[in-house]
């Protein structure tokens, strides 16, 4: 997050995580990410999309 904030052109950080990946979901929980949608990944299946302003 610090590196993204240091880049002038970066305004949003986005992560995609499988709904079953509780460890990753827990990791981002303290950073203010908000779920904004979902997508289907050919390899990983369903992924939730989260974003936070930088």
N, C-alpha and C positions, 0 to 999 in steps of 0.2 A: 504494500500500500504506500509506503514511503517513496519507493522508486516511482510508482505511477504518479504520485502527487508532484514529484520533481520534474516530470515531463510536461511542458507547457501545452502540448496538444491533447493530452489525456484528460477527459472530463468524467469518464465513467469506468468503473471496474466491473467486469462481468465474469461470472463463474457458472459452469454447468456441472451438475452433480446428480448421480443416480439417486432416486428416492430411497433406495435401500442402503445407501452409503452413510450410515449414521455418524461415523467418525468425521467425515468431511463436512456434513451438515452441522455438526457440533463445532467444528473448527471455525466456520465462518459466522457462527451465531453472534459472536461478540464484536463484529466489525460493521454492523448496521446494514448488511445486505438484505434486500427485499426481493421476494419471489415475484418475477414479472412474466413468467410463462413457462412453457415446456417445449421440448423438441425431441425428435426421434433420431438417434444416432445409429448408423448402420452396424457399428461394432458393439456399442454399449447398451443399446436399447433406449428406453425412456430416460431423459435427463430433465431436471428442473433447471430453470434459468434464473439466476439471481444477479442483481445489480446494486451498486452503491455509488453515489457521486464521489469523486476524488477530491 
